[in-house]
């Protein structure tokens, strides 16, 4: 199976994973990107990462020029969690604190 991604997505993925690996931050990839890797034709709109929120200060210091929102608490009908949103060269990256994550099962 061949995975086709836009260049901006590949570049953003390499950038954020580079930061995470540099600091030995454990993470999981989810959302549309994960579904795409497993064969879904769903388009990749953003990169979704879940990791322990204790690492948010490291990411903030490394990615301060790319922060679009947060870190902050996000609450709606589906999500209840702490988040940090980035935009790296026109590619959105959403980071969720796995320790605070609650998701509706609707």
TORPA-4810 file (N, C-alpha, C, O; in nm, 3 decimals):
<nodes>
NODE_1_0.084_-0.117_0.000_0.000_0.000_0.000_0.089_0.125_0.000_0.183_0.135_0.079_X
NODE_2_0.059_0.216_-0.087_0.133_0.341_-0.095_0.052_0.451_-0.029_-0.067_0.467_-0.055_X
NODE_3_0.117_0.527_0.058_0.052_0.637_0.127_0.094_0.766_0.057_0.212_0.798_0.050_X
NODE_4_-0.006_0.840_0.007_0.023_0.965_-0.063_-0.019_1.081_0.026_-0.133_1.090_0.070_X
NODE_5_0.076_1.168_0.051_0.051_1.286_0.133_0.104_1.409_0.063_0.198_1.401_-0.016_X
NODE_6_0.043_1.523_0.093_0.094_1.648_0.040_0.231_1.677_0.101_0.262_1.633_0.211_X
NODE_7_0.312_1.751_0.027_0.447_1.785_0.074_0.442_1.861_0.208_0.525_1.838_0.295_X
NODE_8_0.344_1.951_0.223_0.333_2.027_0.347_0.305_1.935_0.466_0.352_1.961_0.576_X
NODE_9_0.229_1.830_0.443_0.198_1.734_0.548_0.322_1.655_0.586_0.349_1.635_0.705_X
NODE_10_0.395_1.609_0.488_0.519_1.535_0.514_0.618_1.622_0.590_0.678_1.577_0.688_X
NODE_11_0.635_1.747_0.547_0.729_1.838_0.614_0.688_1.865_0.758_0.772_1.866_0.847_X
NODE_12_0.559_1.888_0.781_0.510_1.914_0.917_0.525_1.791_1.005_0.560_1.801_1.122_X
NODE_13_0.499_1.675_0.948_0.514_1.550_1.022_0.660_1.530_1.066_0.687_1.497_1.181_X
NODE_14_0.752_1.552_0.974_0.894_1.538_1.006_0.935_1.639_1.113_1.012_1.607_1.204_X
NODE_15_0.885_1.761_1.102_0.921_1.867_1.195_0.873_1.834_1.337_0.953_1.836_1.431_X
NODE_16_0.744_1.803_1.352_0.690_1.780_1.487_0.744_1.650_1.546_0.773_1.645_1.666_X
NODE_17_0.757_1.545_1.467_0.814_1.420_1.518_0.960_1.440_1.557_1.008_1.379_1.653_X
NODE_18_1.031_1.526_1.485_1.169_1.558_1.522_1.176_1.620_1.660_1.264_1.585_1.739_X
NODE_19_1.084_1.712_1.691_1.079_1.774_1.824_1.046_1.669_1.930_1.111_1.663_2.035_X
NODE_20_0.946_1.587_1.902_0.905_1.485_1.999_1.017_1.386_2.026_1.044_1.352_2.142_X
NODE_21_1.082_1.341_1.922_1.192_1.245_1.939_1.313_1.307_2.009_1.377_1.243_2.092_X
NODE_22_1.343_1.432_1.976_1.457_1.502_2.037_1.445_1.503_2.189_1.545_1.493_2.260_X
NODE_23_1.321_1.517_2.238_1.297_1.526_2.382_1.241_1.396_2.441_1.195_1.394_2.555_X
NODE_24_1.246_1.289_2.363_1.196_1.158_2.410_1.053_1.166_2.463_1.020_1.107_2.566_X
NODE_25_0.970_1.239_2.392_0.830_1.256_2.431_0.748_1.143_2.370_0.745_1.127_2.248_X
NODE_26_0.681_1.064_2.455_0.595_0.958_2.401_0.470_1.018_2.336_0.414_1.115_2.388_X
NODE_27_0.428_0.962_2.225_0.311_1.017_2.155_0.240_0.908_2.076_0.294_0.800_2.050_X
NODE_28_0.117_0.941_2.040_0.038_0.857_1.949_-0.021_0.948_1.842_-0.057_1.062_1.868_X
NODE_29_-0.028_0.894_1.723_-0.089_0.966_1.612_-0.231_0.915_1.595_-0.256_0.794_1.601_X
NODE_30_-0.325_1.006_1.574_-0.464_0.967_1.558_-0.531_1.043_1.446_-0.465_1.099_1.360_X
NODE_31_-0.662_1.045_1.449_-0.742_1.121_1.355_-0.732_1.074_1.211_-0.708_0.957_1.184_X
NODE_32_-0.751_1.169_1.121_-0.754_1.139_0.978_-0.623_1.085_0.925_-0.621_1.003_0.833_X
NODE_33_-0.511_1.131_0.982_-0.381_1.082_0.937_-0.367_0.933_0.969_-0.324_0.855_0.884_X
NODE_34_-0.402_0.895_1.091_-0.394_0.753_1.129_-0.489_0.670_1.042_-0.452_0.562_0.997_X
NODE_35_-0.609_0.722_1.019_-0.704_0.650_0.933_-0.649_0.635_0.792_-0.666_0.531_0.729_X
NODE_36_-0.583_0.739_0.743_-0.523_0.736_0.609_-0.414_0.628_0.599_-0.405_0.556_0.500_X
NODE_37_-0.332_0.619_0.704_-0.226_0.518_0.706_-0.285_0.377_0.700_-0.226_0.286_0.642_X
NODE_38_-0.403_0.360_0.760_-0.468_0.229_0.760_-0.554_0.205_0.637_-0.626_0.106_0.629_X
NODE_39_-0.547_0.296_0.540_-0.613_0.270_0.412_-0.737_0.351_0.384_-0.797_0.336_0.277_X
NODE_40_-0.778_0.436_0.474_-0.896_0.518_0.451_-0.866_0.620_0.340_-0.754_0.669_0.326_X
NODE_41_-0.968_0.651_0.263_-0.953_0.754_0.160_-0.985_0.892_0.216_-0.983_0.992_0.144_X
NODE_42_-1.014_0.897_0.345_-1.042_1.023_0.413_-0.922_1.116_0.395_-0.808_1.075_0.419_X
NODE_43_-0.945_1.240_0.354_-0.832_1.332_0.334_-0.766_1.369_0.467_-0.830_1.370_0.572_X
NODE_44_-0.638_1.399_0.461_-0.564_1.442_0.579_-0.573_1.594_0.586_-0.509_1.665_0.508_X
NODE_45_-0.652_1.642_0.680_-0.667_1.788_0.698_-0.569_1.842_0.799_-0.518_1.953_0.785_X
NODE_46_-0.543_1.762_0.902_-0.449_1.804_1.006_-0.378_1.681_1.060_-0.413_1.568_1.027_X
NODE_47_-0.278_1.704_1.142_-0.206_1.596_1.208_-0.247_1.598_1.354_-0.232_1.700_1.421_X
NODE_48_-0.298_1.487_1.403_-0.346_1.477_1.541_-0.252_1.392_1.623_-0.224_1.277_1.589_X
NODE_49_-0.203_1.449_1.734_-0.112_1.379_1.824_-0.172_1.381_1.964_-0.231_1.481_2.005_X
NODE_50_-0.156_1.273_2.036_-0.192_1.266_2.177_-0.066_1.232_2.254_0.011_1.145_2.215_X
NODE_51_-0.046_1.305_2.366_0.073_1.282_2.448_0.047_1.336_2.588_-0.048_1.412_2.608_X
NODE_52_0.129_1.298_2.686_0.110_1.350_2.821_0.129_1.502_2.825_0.227_1.554_2.772_X
NODE_53_0.036_1.571_2.888_0.039_1.717_2.894_0.160_1.774_2.966_0.192_1.891_2.948_X
NODE_54_0.226_1.694_3.046_0.346_1.744_3.115_0.453_1.789_3.017_0.545_1.863_3.053_X
NODE_55_0.443_1.745_2.890_0.540_1.782_2.788_0.502_1.907_2.709_0.579_1.955_2.626_X
NODE_56_0.382_1.962_2.734_0.340_2.081_2.662_0.441_2.196_2.673_0.469_2.261_2.572_X
NODE_57_0.498_2.224_2.792_0.595_2.335_2.800_0.716_2.317_2.708_0.768_2.415_2.655_X
NODE_58_0.761_2.195_2.688_0.873_2.171_2.596_0.831_2.204_2.454_0.904_2.271_2.381_X
NODE_59_0.714_2.157_2.415_0.667_2.182_2.279_0.644_2.331_2.258_0.678_2.385_2.153_X
NODE_60_0.587_2.398_2.358_0.564_2.542_2.348_0.695_2.615_2.325_0.703_2.705_2.241_X
NODE_61_0.800_2.578_2.399_0.927_2.648_2.383_0.991_2.620_2.248_1.058_2.707_2.192_X
NODE_62_0.973_2.501_2.195_1.031_2.464_2.064_0.950_2.519_1.947_1.006_2.547_1.841_X
NODE_63_0.819_2.533_1.966_0.731_2.565_1.853_0.656_2.696_1.871_0.552_2.717_1.809_X
NODE_64_0.708_2.785_1.955_0.636_2.908_1.990_0.596_2.992_1.869_0.493_3.060_1.872_X
NODE_65_0.675_2.989_1.763_0.644_3.069_1.645_0.530_3.010_1.560_0.483_3.073_1.466_X
NODE_66_0.487_2.889_1.594_0.386_2.821_1.514_0.255_2.796_1.590_0.163_2.734_1.537_X
NODE_67_0.246_2.844_1.714_0.127_2.821_1.796_0.013_2.909_1.745_0.028_3.030_1.728_X
NODE_68_-0.102_2.845_1.722_-0.222_2.917_1.681_-0.325_2.923_1.792_-0.414_3.008_1.792_X
NODE_69_-0.313_2.831_1.889_-0.408_2.826_2.000_-0.350_2.743_2.114_-0.290_2.638_2.092_X
NODE_70_-0.370_2.791_2.235_-0.332_2.712_2.351_-0.191_2.737_2.399_-0.121_2.828_2.353_X
NODE_71_-0.151_2.654_2.490_-0.229_2.544_2.546_-0.350_2.599_2.623_-0.343_2.701_2.691_X
NODE_72_-0.460_2.528_2.610_-0.584_2.567_2.677_-0.675_2.446_2.691_-0.654_2.342_2.629_X
NODE_73_-0.776_2.463_2.775_-0.875_2.357_2.790_-0.982_2.375_2.682_-1.029_2.486_2.658_X
NODE_74_-1.018_2.266_2.619_-1.117_2.268_2.512_-1.235_2.182_2.556_-1.216_2.070_2.603_X
NODE_75_-1.354_2.233_2.540_-1.474_2.161_2.581_-1.586_2.188_2.482_-1.622_2.303_2.457_X
NODE_76_-1.641_2.081_2.427_-1.762_2.090_2.345_-1.841_1.961_2.363_-1.811_1.884_2.455_X
NODE_77_-1.937_1.934_2.280_-2.022_1.816_2.296_-1.944_1.685_2.278_-1.986_1.580_2.327_X
NODE_78_-1.832_1.690_2.207_-1.756_1.568_2.180_-1.627_1.559_2.263_-1.590_1.450_2.306_X
NODE_79_-1.559_1.670_2.285_-1.426_1.670_2.346_-1.423_1.745_2.479_-1.495_1.843_2.498_X
NODE_80_-1.340_1.696_2.570_-1.312_1.762_2.697_-1.165_1.732_2.728_-1.133_1.624_2.777_X
NODE_81_-1.076_1.828_2.698_-0.933_1.801_2.712_-0.850_1.928_2.701_-0.901_2.033_2.661_X
NODE_82_-0.724_1.918_2.735_-0.629_2.026_2.713_-0.567_2.008_2.575_-0.534_1.897_2.535_X
NODE_83_-0.552_2.119_2.504_-0.503_2.112_2.366_-0.398_2.219_2.339_-0.385_2.319_2.410_X
NODE_84_-0.324_2.194_2.234_-0.226_2.288_2.180_-0.235_2.276_2.029_-0.222_2.166_1.975_X
NODE_85_-0.256_2.387_1.961_-0.270_2.384_1.815_-0.156_2.461_1.750_-0.120_2.570_1.794_X
NODE_86_-0.099_2.402_1.647_0.012_2.461_1.573_-0.023_2.468_1.425_-0.111_2.397_1.377_X
NODE_87_0.046_2.556_1.355_0.038_2.557_1.210_0.181_2.572_1.158_0.244_2.676_1.173_X
NODE_88_0.230_2.465_1.097_0.365_2.464_1.043_0.358_2.471_0.891_0.321_2.373_0.826_X
NODE_89_0.391_2.585_0.835_0.391_2.605_0.690_0.260_2.559_0.625_0.261_2.482_0.529_X
NODE_90_0.150_2.609_0.679_0.014_2.583_0.628_-0.038_2.443_0.656_-0.135_2.400_0.592_X
NODE_91_0.024_2.371_0.749_-0.028_2.241_0.790_-0.065_2.249_0.938_0.020_2.275_1.022_X
NODE_92_-0.194_2.228_0.968_-0.239_2.229_1.106_-0.194_2.103_1.179_-0.194_1.994_1.124_X
NODE_93_-0.155_2.123_1.305_-0.115_2.014_1.393_-0.190_2.035_1.524_-0.177_2.140_1.587_X
NODE_94_-0.268_1.936_1.565_-0.343_1.943_1.690_-0.283_1.843_1.788_-0.267_1.725_1.758_X
NODE_95_-0.252_1.894_1.907_-0.192_1.811_2.011_-0.287_1.809_2.129_-0.330_1.913_2.177_X
NODE_96_-0.319_1.689_2.176_-0.412_1.670_2.286_-0.341_1.606_2.404_-0.261_1.514_2.387_X
NODE_97_-0.371_1.655_2.523_-0.318_1.598_2.646_-0.393_1.469_2.676_-0.511_1.471_2.710_X
NODE_98_-0.324_1.358_2.663_-0.387_1.227_2.683_-0.433_1.208_2.827_-0.524_1.129_2.853_X
NODE_99_-0.372_1.281_2.920_-0.407_1.267_3.061_-0.539_1.335_3.096_-0.603_1.298_3.195_X
NODE_100_-0.582_1.431_3.017_-0.708_1.500_3.043_-0.817_1.461_2.943_-0.932_1.503_2.958_X
NODE_101_-0.783_1.383_2.843_-0.875_1.354_2.733_-0.998_1.275_2.776_-0.989_1.167_2.833_X
NODE_102_-1.113_1.333_2.746_-1.242_1.264_2.758_-1.315_1.289_2.628_-1.325_1.403_2.583_X
NODE_103_-1.365_1.182_2.568_-1.433_1.196_2.440_-1.569_1.128_2.450_-1.581_1.019_2.506_X
NODE_104_-1.670_1.192_2.396_-1.804_1.137_2.394_-1.809_1.012_2.309_-1.736_1.001_2.210_X
NODE_105_-1.893_0.918_2.344_-1.907_0.797_2.265_-2.034_0.800_2.179_-2.084_0.695_2.138_X
NODE_106_-2.085_0.920_2.151_-2.204_0.932_2.067_-2.176_0.890_1.926_-2.265_0.894_1.841_X
</nodes>
